[in-house]
């Protein structure tokens, strides 16, 4: 039987507000604060700064649990059929295997996405581009390549079930 005593030791992580790997990911500035590499695969912590109307496609993680903590702003999160109005200080947990999506309702929102075990950070890196600045990326005039994103997601244990937006 394996347990925490069997996992390799890892170094402490301490990052300031403007530190971490900054990426532009699905219309948001994402900053990887802790990754699979820095936590021996235990957890990924990713900060998002997102504009109004942005969000994720409806999807399900098959490898990791995911939770959201809203630092500033407001999101509508749909998880397992439940609609949650998540304002600053809200916490929402989505276990693996449970479909979910979110939409930013405020002008901007800052929130943490944490996955256990790590792995989602690899998907973010694969789909994102390095941030030219630590700001929300400029609006793209090119539509997202949904087929490419769906294939890439599948490679990372994520199943895209539908478009962005809260299911009705």
ABEGO torsion letter per residue (X at the ends): XBBAAABBBBBBBBBBAABEBBBBBGGBBBBBABBAAAAGGABBBBBBBBBBGBEBBBBBBAABBBBBBBABEBBBBBBGGBBBBBBBGBBBBBBBGBBBBBBBABABBBBBBBBOBBGAAAAAAAABBBBABBBBBBBBABBBBAAAAAAAAAAAGBBBABBBEBBX
